[in-house]
């Protein structure tokens, strides 16, 4: 069973995170504030909003963790490493082929 992928617009994410911060004092806990805001904005899961809030805290530097920019940079670098490794394998195979061609006696 896979999860349904629902992409929310960045504006909604930012607005929801700000709303949680604004209404936090009105609720007994952060979780109840998150549940209320998620329901008000039609976000499918309060857990989704909780993750957005945590990531916003990390990005702001108020919580330890990998920022969104660092995560994007890591994904980009990993893709680049995969591509370079693939290119190296192709070059190794080509060098073996051409070395074998040089070792063949000429007619």
N, C-alpha and C positions, 0 to 999 in steps of 0.2 A: 504494500500500500504506500503510494507516494503522497506527498502533501500537495495540495493545490497551490500553485504559485500565483500570488496576488501581489502585483507591484503597485504600491501607492505612490502618488506624485510626491516629489521632494517638498513641495510647499505644504502638503498635508502633514508630512512627517514633522517638519519644522514647527508648524502651527500646533500640532498635538503636543510636542515636547514643551513648547512655551506654555500651553494651557495647563499642563500638569504642574509646572513650576508656579504658575499664578494661583491655582486653586488648591495647592497642597495644604495650606494652612487651614482650609475649610473642612478637611477630612481628618479622621483619626490616624490614618497611616498613608504612606505614599501609595501603597497598593490600592487602597480604596479610591484614592484620587485618580489613579491610572485606569481603574475599572470604569469609573464614572466618565472620564474623558473619552475613553475608547467607545463606550456606548453612545455618548453624545455625538461623536464624529462618525460613527458607523464603521469603526475599525473592527475587523472580524474577530480578533483575539486581543485581550488585554496583555497577554504575554508579548505579543508583537510590539505593542506600545512600550512595554517595560524595557525591551531590548533597545528600542530607539532612544529612550531616556538614558539608559546606561551608556550607549555609544556617544550620545551628546555630552555626557559627563566626562568620558574619556577624551573626547576631542577638545573639550574645554580645559583639560588638564586637572580637573578636580577629582579624578578617579584614575588609578593606574590601569594601563592596558595599551593595546595597539590601536592607534588612531585610524580613522577611515582612510586618510591619505597614506599612512604607512602601509596599510593593508593593500591599497590599490598599487602602491609601488612594488610590494612584494609579489603580487600577482603578475605584474608586468615583467619583473626580473625573472621570475620562474618560467614564464613563457619564453623569454629571450634565451635562457639557459637551455630549455628543451630544444629550441630551434638551432642553437649553436652545437649542441650534442648531435643532433640529426645531421647537420652539415659536416661535422667531423667524421661521422660514420661513412657518409658518402665519399668524402675525401680519402679516407683510409681504404675503402673498397676500390676507388679509382687508382690509388697508388699501387696497390697489389696487382691490379690488372695491368698497368703500364710497366711495372717491374717485370712481370712475367713476359710481356712483349719484348722487352730489352734482352731477356735471357734466351730467347729463341734464336737458333742459328739462322743466319741469312741465307737465302737460296742463291 
